[in-house]
Amino acid sequence: MKRGFSFSVTVVVSAIVFIYFCTVFVFIDRWFGLMTSPGIMNAVAFTGVAFMCVLNYAYAILADPGRVPSSFMPDIEDPEVPIHEIKRKVRLKKKKERKIADFYSLPCLLRFDFWFFFFWLIINESVILELRHLCNVDAPAIIDSPLTTGGDLRFCQKCSCFKPPRAHHCRVCKRCILRMDHHCNWINNCVGHANYKVFFVFVVYAVIACIYSLILLVGSLTNDSQNDKQHSADTFRVAYVISGLLLVPLSVALSVLLGWHIYLILQNKTTIEYHEGVRAMWLAEKGGTVYKHPYDIGAYENLTTVLGPSIFCWICPFSRHIGNGLRFRTAYDRVSTSSTSK
């Protein structure tokens, strides 16, 4: 699939342009005045946030999310890679379906992470196609986890190549993506190893811009009512109404999306791995063991792995620290290192 403009991207770009011009030339101008010091300061600040938002959005659209090298071959004898992801198929029977169904029961509706993912699905419906094989209890469940024992190395039948750890095949892009999170229609691209950080940073700036613009909208309306400018405000009624209808749901939806990805980053998971973890926990409970996400190496280490080693580069679109996406640190690396030193 070709990256670039699509109908969804055109909608997003149109919304960004409309909100920017309404914010600067209507909300700020009518509240402070563009030629006053507060007006100039707010216009410059909002322009800076909008510029970073557009910059990261463009990079998320155009960047390759991570292509699996055609020459990739897992080396099971490599001493620096103590574990390998394997594929183990498990057929779920009718009695076992109940435990999977319990995940969607009433107690689950009270869980914080469930609602994060629920609202995330609303604004990213394309992820359903990517996760359908994980949620279909009648089909074989594929658990990709270093904790599993027995099975074959992960091989993509469609691409005819081995899959590195955390890589998955995208049905829309029609190829395997390194550390795939999901396919996003709003950027007309997959969110994967190479562009995950820039996608996350884009969401951060988008949330800041929406909330900032919403505050300026409310302040402008309040200022008009206090100064008896209601008649002149009628001229901009369409701009106020459309902006409000855009900003309120966008602020809520993007804030939920941001919270969901903060949760994933702190756990060092992708959206797909979150759902794989649900199945893995069920299998571990069935076997009398406890499942732990193998790539969870601690909250701060997880943050630096995804966003960068320095806190000052966390909101920058640069991702020079991420490596080639074929090898990831795991919680077992420390165990292997300590046991070797002994």
Summary of the structure (lengths in Angstrom):
residues: 342
radius of gyration: 23.3
end to end distance: 50.6
largest distance: 80.6
contacts: 998
relative contact order: 0.15
helix: 56%
strand: 8%
